[in-house]
Amino acid sequence: MKVCFIGLGKSGAAAAFTLQISGLAREIALVDADVNLASREAARLMHGSSLTACRKIYGGGKEMIDGADIVIITNDVLQRVNPKLADTVNAGTVVFREVIDDIRKSRLPQNAILIVAANPVDIMTQIAVDARILPPDQVIGTGTLLDTVRFRSLIAEYFSVDPMSVSALILGEHGGCIVPVWSSVSINGVPIESFPSYNEKKLKDMFKSAAKTWHGMITLKNDDGWAFGLAICELVAAVAMDKRKVMPISTLQNGAFGIKGICLSLPTVVGRSGVQGVIEIKLRQNERKLLRKSEEMLRTKLAQLN
């Protein structure tokens, strides 16, 4: 399987390294507007190739996209956007559309998957879907996947348990209007309310504080590169190995929870063909309201784009 990363900075490089050591890809292509940067990063990864299953890693320009089974657009493509601009979102969409056009002109397999990991990820995923370079089910935004990973780690820290034993979800918009699904949180199937150390106020205050930090990282274009890399690798694994894994990712919604025609994160079955279904889990009334609010916020933001 050939995986192509577009955008090489902290996040892109971390994701490429994580994928290299996972053994999921036989071939990794690194693409950046700075061709020399892409080539240097590829050379650095190749130095350790004798210790990994991935033997072919190279970097360069947009011509490297050809033949990729999975194309990943990282947040690093937006490094060209001047942070002093009054409207960085609109400026970012201009750059993002240029990348989408490069992909359109490339020769990709019919079953290729596009993973959007550039922020604001729901808006960028919507742009990618609307561009129709691939069928909607083959366009996946990382959405609230990283938020969910952080949420599970936070729960594990609070209860002093193994993070892999925590089940939890964050849905909606990846940004200032995330929806923590507290009703979904359990540890090895046991609801957290059953634990003696459970304190609702303390736990939710802890989450609010952490969520502000996460949102600040998005605003400053300073995502956690290593956690991002692990999340991307998990998503690539779900596709490459046809895991049919349920993940909170941003895709074009088609009616679940009454949401239609917009990209945001819901529990989604992910496999080799991309989106293989959306699961309408049971939500509390307040969680449904927050999800609707998240949808409305996104629709407002999309309407404001030039």
Buried (B, 14 or more C-beta within 10 A) or exposed (E): BBBBBBBBBBBBBBBBBBBBBBEBBEBBBBBBBBBEBBBBBBEBBBEEBEEBEBEEBBBBBBEBBEBBBBBBBBBBBBBBBEEEEEEBBEBBBEBBBEBBEBBEEBEBEEEBBBBBBBBBBBBBBBBBBBBEBBBBBBBBBBBBBBBBBBBBBBBBEBBEBEEEBBBBBBBBBBBBBBBBBBBBBBBEEEEBEEEEEEEEEEBEEBBEEBBEEBBEBBEEBEBBBBBBBBBBBBBBBBBBEEBEBBBBBBBBBEEBBEBEEBBBBBBBBBBBEBBBEBEEBEBEEEBBEBBBBBBEBBEEBBEEEE
